[in-house]
Structures are given as C-alpha cells and as structure tokens.
Amino acid sequence: MKIISLDSTDIYQSNSLNKGVQTFTSLMSDKAQFVFLKEHLERLLKGADYLFPKSKWLDKTLEITEFLKQEFVPSHYFRLAITEETLLFSKKPHAPKEPFVALGNAQSPKVTSIIPSFIKSPNYLLAELELIEAKKRKCDDVIFFDQLGNATEASTSNIFAVVDHKTILTPKLSSMVLDGVTRRKLIEYLKAAQFTLIESDISKSELESSQEIWLTNAIQGIRLVDRYEKLNMFKEKTIYQSVCLEFGRYGEKF
C-alpha cells in the first residue's frame, strides 16, 4: 500500500486513475475527532476490495486508521481515494455551506447501472452540468428522478422527505442511490428517536406535498430545503431544527 498526499506532491497518475476507476470517501473532523470515521472506512475499503480484490484493502483498516490519527486537524475536510494499491489523501479547512437549499428538478433522469450502492464514484459530470442549468433558475441543487418518476438523490446528497411529525421517507439503496454514511447514521438516530422511517419510492407529488425535505452528506451535514422549484417551504419551526439539536448537523452529537 502506498499513501500519497495530494497536498504535497504532483498529481498522481495510474492506469486505473486515468480510466476513472477509483472509489473515495469524504469526511470531516469536529473539534476533537473524525465524524463517523469507522463507517467511512468500512464503506471505502469494501468498495476498494470490490474494484481491486487482490489488494485486500479491508486488511489495512488499522494501518489507515493510525495514519489518519496522525494527520488529524480539528474542523477540517478530509478526502480519501483508492485506486489499485494507492491511497490518495488530502485535507483542507472545513467550509460548510448555508444550511438552507433552493432545490430544483434535474432535467436528466437517473438510470440504473451495475455500480453497487457502497461504491462512491468520483464521476460527477452530469451533476455538474445539471447544477450549471439549475443556477440559471436560482436553485442551489437538483434532485434526480429515475425513469419511473421516483426520486433518487441530489447532486451529491441523499434525500429525506418528512411526511408528518413522526413519519419520514427516504429512497431505497440502489445503483442510483449511494449508501451515504450520514444517511445511514441519521436513519439509525431517527429510528432510536421513535420516528417511523420508511425506505421507499418517493414520487414528485409526494415531495411537493411533504412537510420538509432534507439533503444529507458528510461534508455539508443535514440541510433543509426552503424552496422546491417554485414551492416555498420555509417555516419558523421545523422537525429539522429539533433533529439537529440532538443529532447535530453533521451527526457529531450522535
């Protein structure tokens, strides 16, 4: 195993990297620790073993954990990418976006593939093109739908739809829906907090009629949609606020 810091070396190249064959994870540190480090490494190394089975990345969990402990800096963004037998590493100060999002519908449908839900791929070209168009409509992010019209995920986030004060929906894992670490831990928290959490199809009309829509990822945490297309969803008091008080915006309190 090689560990290469992209902050201090020239751009690393390999045959797999040139083909876009890699998996990665992004995580953050709070004041004292990495947020959900164990879960991030489990998913990352599982994906790496799937792509590069001869490298046995899961066997290197302890070694990578010790390396990260030495690199720990409070309130930073960390990115770990694996290609073949190399771990590419970078870190920078964490700069969160505003917790409120204007959300629009993507113009392109999300299509099924053979990519497992635990492999986080760095190919975001379609998402970036959609975001360029979304900004023209004064939207911060977009939600993708499958060919049946069911919601999948946003450009880099999982989604949750609050049906009522105790019922929350989120799309099922699939090749179009990443097994996000924040998604997984938020589901765990919501169930423990006695919410009814249902993993199911979510239609466009169900999104429009929901009380709240949340976007979740490890670096931006939980964000609240205050406008969906032309629908104003702003409220003074939200379930989002109460969840953030106990779970933390990034899960740091859980």
C-alpha positions in Angstrom: 0.0 0.0 0.0 1.2 3.5 -0.9 -0.2 6.6 0.7 0.2 9.8 -1.4 -0.8 13.2 -0.1 -2.2 15.3 -3.0 -1.4 18.4 -0.9 2.4 17.9 -1.2 3.1 16.0 -4.4 2.5 16.3 -8.1 -0.8 14.8 -9.5 -0.5 11.1 -9.2 -1.4 9.0 -12.2 -2.1 5.3 -12.7 -3.8 3.2 -15.3 -6.9 2.8 -13.2 -7.0 6.5 -12.2 -6.7 7.6 -15.9 -9.7 5.4 -16.6 -11.7 6.9 -13.7 -11.6 3.6 -11.8 -11.4 4.6 -8.1 -13.6 4.9 -5.1 -13.4 7.6 -2.5 -14.9 9.0 0.7 -15.1 12.5 2.2 -15.4 13.0 5.9 -14.8 15.8 8.4 -13.4 16.4 11.8 -15.0 18.3 14.5 -13.1 19.8 17.4 -12.0 16.5 18.9 -12.5 13.7 16.4 -13.4 12.4 13.0 -17.1 12.2 12.4 -18.1 8.6 11.7 -14.6 7.5 10.8 -15.3 3.8 11.2 -18.3 3.9 8.9 -16.5 5.9 6.3 -13.5 3.5 6.2 -15.8 0.4 6.1 -17.6 1.6 3.1 -14.5 2.9 1.3 -12.4 -0.3 1.8 -15.4 -2.5 0.9 -15.6 -0.6 -2.4 -11.9 -0.8 -2.9 -11.9 -4.6 -2.4 -14.7 -4.9 -4.9 -12.7 -2.9 -7.5 -9.3 -4.2 -6.6 -9.7 -7.6 -4.9 -6.0 -8.5 -5.0 -5.1 -5.5 -2.8 -7.1 -6.7 0.3 -7.9 -3.1 1.5 -10.1 -4.2 4.4 -7.0 -5.8 5.9 -5.4 -2.4 6.0 -8.1 -0.8 8.2 -5.9 -0.4 11.3 -2.9 0.9 9.3 -5.1 3.6 7.6 -6.8 4.5 10.9 -3.4 5.1 12.6 -2.3 7.2 9.7 -5.4 9.4 9.9 -5.0 9.9 13.6 -1.5 11.3 12.9 -3.0 13.6 10.3 -5.9 14.8 12.5 -6.6 18.5 12.5 -9.8 19.9 14.0 -12.6 21.3 11.8 -11.1 20.0 8.5 -12.4 18.3 5.4 -10.6 15.0 4.5 -10.8 13.1 1.2 -9.5 9.6 0.8 -9.5 8.0 -2.7 -8.3 4.5 -3.6 -7.0 3.3 -6.9 -5.3 0.0 -7.3 -2.8 -0.2 -4.4 -2.6 3.5 -3.7 -4.5 5.7 -1.2 -4.7 9.3 -2.3 -5.2 11.7 0.7 -5.9 15.4 1.1 -7.3 17.7 3.7 -8.3 21.3 3.9 -10.2 23.6 6.3 -13.9 22.7 6.5 -16.1 25.4 4.9 -19.7 24.4 5.2 -22.4 25.9 3.0 -25.5 27.6 4.4 -28.0 25.1 5.9 -30.8 26.1 3.6 -31.2 25.0 0.0 -33.3 26.0 -3.0 -33.9 22.7 -4.8 -34.9 22.1 -8.4 -35.7 19.1 -10.5 -32.9 17.7 -12.7 -33.6 17.7 -16.4 -31.9 14.3 -16.9 -33.2 11.1 -15.5 -31.0 8.8 -13.4 -30.6 5.4 -15.0 -29.8 2.1 -13.4 -26.3 0.6 -13.6 -24.3 -2.2 -12.1 -22.5 0.1 -9.7 -23.1 -1.2 -6.1 -24.6 1.4 -3.7 -21.5 1.2 -1.5 -19.1 2.4 -4.2 -18.8 6.2 -4.2 -17.6 7.1 -7.7 -16.0 10.5 -8.5 -17.8 10.9 -11.8 -20.0 14.0 -11.2 -20.0 15.4 -14.8 -23.8 15.0 -15.2 -24.4 16.5 -11.8 -22.2 19.5 -12.5 -23.9 20.2 -15.8 -27.3 20.0 -14.1 -26.1 22.4 -11.4 -25.0 24.9 -14.1 -28.5 24.9 -15.5 -30.1 24.9 -12.0 -28.2 28.1 -11.1 -29.9 29.8 -14.0 -33.2 29.1 -12.2 -31.7 30.3 -8.9 -31.5 26.8 -7.5 -28.6 25.6 -5.3 -29.0 21.9 -6.0 -31.1 19.4 -8.1 -33.0 16.3 -7.4 -32.7 13.4 -9.8 -35.6 11.1 -10.7 -35.5 7.6 -12.2 -37.3 6.6 -15.4 -40.4 5.8 -13.3 -40.5 9.3 -11.9 -39.3 8.4 -8.4 -36.8 10.5 -6.5 -33.2 9.1 -6.2 -30.8 11.6 -4.8 -29.5 15.1 -5.2 -26.2 16.1 -6.9 -24.0 14.9 -4.0 -26.6 14.2 -1.3 -29.2 11.7 -0.1 -32.7 13.0 0.4 -35.3 12.6 3.1 -39.0 13.7 2.9 -40.9 14.5 6.1 -44.5 13.3 5.7 -45.7 14.4 9.2 -44.3 14.9 12.6 -43.4 11.2 13.0 -43.1 9.8 9.5 -40.1 10.3 7.3 -39.3 8.7 3.9 -36.0 8.2 2.1 -35.3 6.3 -1.2 -34.1 2.7 -1.0 -30.5 2.0 -1.7 -29.8 1.1 -5.4 -27.2 1.7 -8.1 -28.8 5.2 -8.3 -28.8 5.9 -4.5 -25.5 5.9 -2.6 -25.2 4.3 0.8 -24.3 7.6 2.3 -22.7 7.4 5.8 -24.7 10.4 7.1 -27.8 8.9 5.6 -27.2 5.6 7.4 -26.4 7.2 10.8 -29.4 9.6 10.5 -31.7 6.6 9.8 -30.2 4.9 12.9 -30.9 8.1 15.0 -34.4 8.6 13.7 -35.4 5.0 14.5 -34.0 5.3 18.0 -35.9 8.6 18.4 -39.1 6.8 17.6 -39.7 8.2 14.2 -41.3 6.0 11.6 -38.5 5.8 8.9 -39.6 4.2 5.7 -37.2 3.4 2.8 -39.5 3.5 -0.2 -40.2 5.1 -3.6 -40.9 8.8 -3.4 -42.8 10.4 -6.3 -42.5 14.0 -7.4 -46.0 14.7 -6.0 -45.0 13.2 -2.6 -42.0 15.5 -2.5 -44.3 18.5 -3.3 -46.7 17.6 -0.5 -44.1 16.8 2.1 -43.8 19.0 5.2 -40.0 19.2 4.9 -37.2 18.0 2.6 -33.7 17.3 3.8 -30.5 16.8 2.0 -27.7 14.9 3.7 -24.0 14.3 3.1 -20.9 14.0 5.2 -19.4 17.4 4.5 -22.5 19.6 4.4 -24.4 17.7 7.0 -28.2 17.9 7.0 -29.6 20.8 5.0 -33.2 22.0 4.8 -34.9 22.7 1.6 -36.6 26.1 1.9 -37.7 26.2 -1.7 -38.6 23.3 -4.0 -38.9 24.5 -7.6 -41.5 27.4 -7.1 -42.9 26.0 -3.9 -41.9 28.0 -0.8 -41.2 25.5 2.1 -39.9 27.9 4.6 -41.2 27.5 8.2 -40.3 29.1 11.5 -40.4 25.8 13.4 -39.2 22.6 11.8 -38.5 19.0 12.7 -35.1 19.7 11.1 -34.2 22.0 13.9 -35.1 19.5 16.6 -33.2 16.8 14.9 -30.1 19.0 14.5 -30.2 19.8 18.2 -29.9 16.1 19.2 -28.1 14.5 16.2 -26.0 17.5 15.3 -26.0 19.0 11.8 -23.2 16.5 10.9 -24.0 13.7 13.3 -21.3 14.9 15.7 -23.7 14.6 18.7 -24.8 11.1 18.0 
